[in-house]
Amino acid sequence: MCSLILMEGTHIGKTVVLTVKISEELLEELNRKVERGKRSEFVKEAIMEKLRQKPNSEEADLKEEIEQLRSRIIKLERVIKREEPNVHNELYKEDLKQLLNYICNDETDKLIINRLVESGGVTTKELEAVTSLKRRQILNRIKGIASRTEEKFGKKLIQFKRTKDKGKRQAWWIEPN
Protein backbone atom coordinates (compact mmCIF):
# COMPACT_ATOMS: atom_id res chain seq x y z
CA MET A 1 0.00 0.00 0.00
CA CYS A 2 1.14 3.53 -0.76
CA SER A 3 0.19 6.61 1.15
CA LEU A 4 -1.04 9.65 -0.71
CA ILE A 5 -1.01 12.79 1.38
CA LEU A 6 -3.35 15.53 0.33
CA MET A 7 -3.01 19.05 1.67
CA GLU A 8 -6.24 20.87 1.01
CA GLY A 9 -8.39 23.36 2.77
CA THR A 10 -12.09 22.99 3.28
CA HIS A 11 -14.58 25.64 2.25
CA ILE A 12 -14.40 27.03 5.77
CA GLY A 13 -10.80 28.00 5.14
CA LYS A 14 -9.13 25.63 7.56
CA THR A 15 -6.42 23.46 6.01
CA VAL A 16 -6.24 19.82 6.99
CA VAL A 17 -4.03 16.91 6.05
CA LEU A 18 -5.79 13.80 4.78
CA THR A 19 -3.90 10.55 4.44
CA VAL A 20 -5.39 8.00 2.08
CA LYS A 21 -4.09 4.47 1.65
CA ILE A 22 -4.43 3.24 -1.91
CA SER A 23 -2.91 0.44 -3.92
CA GLU A 24 0.13 1.07 -6.07
CA GLU A 25 -1.92 0.33 -9.17
CA LEU A 26 -4.44 3.01 -8.25
CA LEU A 27 -1.63 5.51 -7.60
CA GLU A 28 -0.10 4.69 -10.99
CA GLU A 29 -3.49 5.21 -12.64
CA LEU A 30 -3.89 8.53 -10.82
CA ASN A 31 -0.41 9.63 -11.96
CA ARG A 32 -1.23 8.72 -15.57
CA LYS A 33 -4.52 10.60 -15.66
CA VAL A 34 -3.90 13.60 -13.40
CA GLU A 35 -0.95 15.98 -13.51
CA ARG A 36 1.27 16.07 -10.43
CA GLY A 37 0.24 19.50 -9.19
CA LYS A 38 -3.49 18.85 -9.67
CA ARG A 39 -3.92 15.62 -7.68
CA SER A 40 -5.20 17.28 -4.53
CA GLU A 41 -7.87 19.22 -6.41
CA PHE A 42 -8.85 16.09 -8.34
CA VAL A 43 -9.28 13.97 -5.21
CA LYS A 44 -11.11 16.82 -3.42
CA GLU A 45 -13.58 17.13 -6.31
CA ALA A 46 -14.08 13.35 -6.37
CA ILE A 47 -14.85 13.31 -2.65
CA MET A 48 -17.23 16.28 -2.93
CA GLU A 49 -19.05 14.65 -5.86
CA LYS A 50 -19.41 11.39 -3.95
CA LEU A 51 -20.72 13.21 -0.87
CA ARG A 52 -23.33 15.06 -2.97
CA GLN A 53 -24.71 11.77 -4.22
CA LYS A 54 -27.33 10.62 -1.75
CA PRO A 55 -28.43 7.06 -2.18
CA ASN A 56 -32.12 7.34 -2.97
CA SER A 57 -33.81 4.41 -1.27
CA GLU A 58 -36.78 4.45 -3.68
CA GLU A 59 -34.42 4.44 -6.65
CA ALA A 60 -32.41 1.59 -5.14
CA ASP A 61 -35.59 -0.37 -4.47
CA LEU A 62 -36.75 0.16 -8.06
CA LYS A 63 -33.39 -0.94 -9.42
CA GLU A 64 -33.50 -4.08 -7.29
CA GLU A 65 -37.06 -4.81 -8.40
CA ILE A 66 -36.10 -4.32 -12.06
CA GLU A 67 -33.18 -6.72 -11.64
CA GLN A 68 -35.46 -9.30 -10.05
CA LEU A 69 -37.95 -8.94 -12.90
CA ARG A 70 -35.13 -9.25 -15.44
CA SER A 71 -33.90 -12.46 -13.89
CA ARG A 72 -37.44 -13.86 -13.74
CA ILE A 73 -38.01 -13.00 -17.42
CA ILE A 74 -34.73 -14.68 -18.36
CA LYS A 75 -35.76 -17.76 -16.37
CA LEU A 76 -39.18 -17.83 -18.03
CA GLU A 77 -37.62 -17.49 -21.46
CA ARG A 78 -35.43 -20.50 -20.65
CA VAL A 79 -38.47 -22.45 -19.49
CA ILE A 80 -40.36 -21.50 -22.64
CA LYS A 81 -37.40 -22.66 -24.73
CA ARG A 82 -37.32 -25.84 -22.59
CA GLU A 83 -33.84 -25.13 -21.29
CA GLU A 84 -35.19 -25.73 -17.79
CA PRO A 85 -37.16 -28.96 -17.77
CA ASN A 86 -39.32 -28.74 -14.62
CA VAL A 87 -42.25 -26.68 -15.91
CA HIS A 88 -44.75 -27.86 -13.32
CA ASN A 89 -43.15 -26.60 -10.12
CA GLU A 90 -44.81 -23.86 -8.09
CA LEU A 91 -42.19 -21.20 -8.83
CA TYR A 92 -42.67 -21.75 -12.54
CA LYS A 93 -46.45 -21.49 -12.17
CA GLU A 94 -46.24 -18.20 -10.25
CA ASP A 95 -43.76 -16.72 -12.72
CA LEU A 96 -45.87 -17.86 -15.67
CA LYS A 97 -49.03 -16.40 -14.12
CA GLN A 98 -47.34 -13.05 -13.59
CA LEU A 99 -45.88 -13.04 -17.08
CA LEU A 100 -49.16 -13.95 -18.75
CA ASN A 101 -51.18 -11.56 -16.57
CA TYR A 102 -49.41 -8.68 -18.36
CA ILE A 103 -51.21 -9.59 -21.57
CA CYS A 104 -54.63 -9.92 -19.93
CA ASN A 105 -57.26 -7.30 -20.65
CA ASP A 106 -59.23 -7.68 -17.42
CA GLU A 107 -59.81 -9.78 -14.30
CA THR A 108 -61.72 -12.44 -16.24
CA ASP A 109 -58.72 -12.99 -18.50
CA LYS A 110 -56.54 -13.27 -15.39
CA LEU A 111 -58.96 -15.80 -13.89
CA ILE A 112 -58.77 -17.87 -17.09
CA ILE A 113 -54.94 -17.70 -17.13
CA ASN A 114 -54.63 -18.57 -13.45
CA ARG A 115 -56.95 -21.54 -13.83
CA LEU A 116 -55.12 -22.70 -16.93
CA VAL A 117 -51.69 -22.44 -15.31
CA GLU A 118 -52.79 -24.11 -12.05
CA SER A 119 -54.38 -27.11 -13.73
CA GLY A 120 -52.06 -27.28 -16.73
CA GLY A 121 -55.04 -27.87 -18.98
CA VAL A 122 -58.63 -26.75 -18.73
CA THR A 123 -61.77 -27.40 -20.74
CA THR A 124 -64.13 -24.70 -21.89
CA LYS A 125 -66.83 -26.27 -19.72
CA GLU A 126 -64.62 -25.98 -16.62
CA LEU A 127 -63.96 -22.32 -17.40
CA GLU A 128 -67.67 -21.75 -17.96
CA ALA A 129 -68.31 -22.82 -14.35
CA VAL A 130 -65.75 -20.43 -12.82
CA THR A 131 -66.16 -17.37 -15.06
CA SER A 132 -69.94 -17.15 -15.60
CA LEU A 133 -69.26 -16.60 -19.31
CA LYS A 134 -70.77 -18.53 -22.19
CA ARG A 135 -68.63 -21.03 -24.11
CA ARG A 136 -68.36 -18.77 -27.16
CA GLN A 137 -67.18 -15.85 -24.97
CA ILE A 138 -64.59 -18.08 -23.30
CA LEU A 139 -63.42 -19.35 -26.67
CA ASN A 140 -63.01 -15.80 -27.97
CA ARG A 141 -61.11 -14.73 -24.84
CA ILE A 142 -58.73 -17.70 -24.94
CA LYS A 143 -58.08 -17.18 -28.65
CA GLY A 144 -57.33 -13.51 -27.92
CA ILE A 145 -54.96 -14.40 -25.09
CA ALA A 146 -53.27 -17.04 -27.27
CA SER A 147 -52.74 -14.58 -30.12
CA ARG A 148 -51.35 -11.94 -27.73
CA THR A 149 -48.88 -14.50 -26.35
CA GLU A 150 -47.83 -15.26 -29.90
CA GLU A 151 -47.30 -11.54 -30.61
CA LYS A 152 -45.39 -11.00 -27.36
CA PHE A 153 -43.28 -14.18 -27.28
CA GLY A 154 -43.16 -15.25 -30.90
CA LYS A 155 -45.06 -18.49 -30.28
CA LYS A 156 -48.43 -19.57 -29.01
CA LEU A 157 -48.18 -20.69 -25.43
CA ILE A 158 -51.85 -21.64 -25.17
CA GLN A 159 -53.07 -24.36 -27.51
CA PHE A 160 -56.21 -26.41 -27.93
CA LYS A 161 -55.85 -30.20 -28.06
CA ARG A 162 -58.72 -32.39 -29.16
CA THR A 163 -57.02 -35.61 -28.06
CA LYS A 164 -57.16 -36.96 -24.54
CA ASP A 165 -54.29 -35.67 -22.42
CA LYS A 166 -53.90 -36.14 -18.65
CA GLY A 167 -57.49 -37.23 -18.30
CA LYS A 168 -58.97 -34.29 -20.21
CA ARG A 169 -60.32 -34.31 -23.70
CA GLN A 170 -60.67 -31.23 -25.87
CA ALA A 171 -58.92 -28.88 -23.50
CA TRP A 172 -56.72 -25.79 -23.58
CA TRP A 173 -53.11 -26.34 -22.54
CA ILE A 174 -50.04 -24.27 -21.77
CA GLU A 175 -47.41 -25.46 -24.24
CA PRO A 176 -44.04 -23.84 -23.53
CA ASN A 177 -42.18 -25.56 -26.38
N, C-alpha and C positions, 0 to 999 in steps of 0.2 A: 504494500500500500504506500502511496505517496501522500504527502500533505501539501495542500494548496492553501496558502494563506492569503486572504483577501483583506485589504484595508479599505474600507468604505464607510462613509458616513450615512446615517439614516436621514430621513427628511427633516427630523428635528434639529439636525446640525451636529449631533454628537457622533464622533467617530469611534467605531468599534473594530476589533479584530475578530474575524471568523475563521476558524480552522475547519477545513473540510477534508475528510479522508476519502480519496477516490482511487480507483485502480490505475495502474500505469497506462493501460490501454485507453482509458477515458481521458487521462491527462494528455496523451499523445494526440488523441482526436481533437481535444480542445486546442492544443497548440497548432494543429493543422488548420483549423477552421477560424480561429480568432487570433488576431495579432497580439503580441506580447503585452503591449501597454493597454489593451482594451479588455483584458480578461475579467477584471473586477467588475467593470460596467456590464459585461455580458452576463456574468453569473448573477449579479444584482437584479438585472432585468428578468432573468429566468425565474428567480425566486419570487419577485413581485408578481409576475404573470401567473405562477402556480398558486400563489396566495389569493389572487383575485378570483380564481376558478373555484366556485363553491360546488361541491357535489350535490346536484339536485336529486333528491330522493325519488321524486316522481319520475324523472327522466331515467334514473337507474332502474327503477322498477319496470318501466316500459321497455327498456333495452333487454332486461332479463326475460320479460314475457315474450318479446319478439324472438329472442334466441330459443326459448322453449318451443314456441310455435314452429320455428324453422326446423328444429330437430324432429318434432312430431310429423311435420309434412314430409321430411326426408324419409322418416321411418315408414310412413304410409305409402309413399311412392315405391319404396322397396317391397312392401307387402303387396302392393298392386302388381308390381313386376314379378312377384313370387320369389324375390330374393330372400324373404324371411318366410319360412314355411308355415308357422303356426298362426293361421288366420282366424282361429276360433277362440283365442284366449280373450279374457275380459279387457285387457289394455287395448288390444286391437279393436274390439267392439266399441269402446268408448271413443277412441281416436277416429274410427270410421264414422260414428254418429256425428261427432263434432264437425268433421270434414264435410260430410254430406248435408248437414244442417245449413251450411252456408249457401247451398243452392236451392234450399226450400223457399217457397213463396209465403207460406203461412204455417200456423200451428198444426193444421191437418196434414200437410206435407211432412212435417217433423214427426208426427205421430206414425205416419206410414213408414218413414225411414227407420225410426226407432224399433218398430215392430219387426220390420224386415231384417234389420241387423241382429236383433236379439234372437230371433228364431232361425235365422239363416235363410229360410224360405217361407213364404206366406202366400196363401191362396186369396183370390179376390173375395171369396165368401168370408174368410176370416177377417179381412180388413173391413168388410161391410158391417160386421158385428161391432167393431171397435170405433169406427169413424162416423157412423150414422149417414154415410153416403151411399148412393146407389152404385151398382156394379159398373155402369158406364162412366160415372164420375170418377170412380177409383181407377178404372182403366186409363182414362184421360190423364189423371194426375200422375200415375206411375210412368206412363209414356213420356210425359213432360219432364219428370225427374230424370228418367233414363237418358233423354236427349240432352238435358243440361249437363249430366255427368260426362256424356260423350264430348260435348263442346269444351268442358273445363279440363278433362283429363285425357282426351284423345281416344277414349274407348268407352263402350257402354259397360258400366259396372252392374247394372240391374238388367236381368234378362228373364224372359218367360220361357219355361220349359214345359212342354206338354207331357213328357214321359214321367214315370214315377221315379222320384228321387227322395230318399230319406223319409219314406212313408207318405209323401205328398205327391199328388198328381195335379198337373196343370197349375203350377205355382210360379211366383216371382222369386228370383234368387239373386243374391249378391255374387257376382262372378269377378273376382279380382284379376284373373289372368287375361 
